[in-house]
């Protein structure tokens, strides 16, 4: 059975909540590019901010990473 | 005597037994939660708690980061002047100081034109007459800072002397300001105060030198945490 890849928030590569880092790890892309895209999305009437907050709440923490709060 | 007026007929009260059945209001039955609603509630609660915790952590980290960056910037900006200009730095700083005072004198005279205050004109005359002394003071403090950074160990041992000289200069300027103010106020207390301070400038100098060395001794030998 193929292992399903789960979308988690990254604890290693996070600035705020680790959403872009987590998406970057999932798609094996540079999180910086995803952050740039997300910032551009924020310019579209602030939708990026709302989506980020929702993603922050919905996406769980990566259990393999260390989370220092 | 019989009472006048008609008597009101007494009302007959029927003695029907009131049934003692308790009237109970029908309570609305609680809605049965759908399957998974409980799970959703607990999930959203957990997520919201984590979110709030993380936001708090981010706020604290940001605050610490800004504090650290401010301290770093302060240190860099202080050192930048000395690193850029070297030994000539205090001299350049003193020249800038004199230019600034000159500009201040010009501004004071400009504001005093419509006011015509003799206090302001005396103050600006004092600054103009003693401009060379201010230059010497700026050079003194500038090189004091320079040597405190360049030779901190040597400076540390003679720092009480420099600090005491600085304090005496401060008191000297204070005495002059009190005398100037007293010309217009005419207070005997201010006259006494300025005379007392002027007569005891050397004592003040010695006092602060002794205090400075006592402080250094305590700091060196007892390593107290409250000593800066």
Interface residues (C-beta under 8 A of the other chain):
Chain A: X16 X17 X56 X57 X58 X60 X61 X68 X69
Chain B: X44 X47 X48 X50 X51 X53 X54 X56 X57 X58
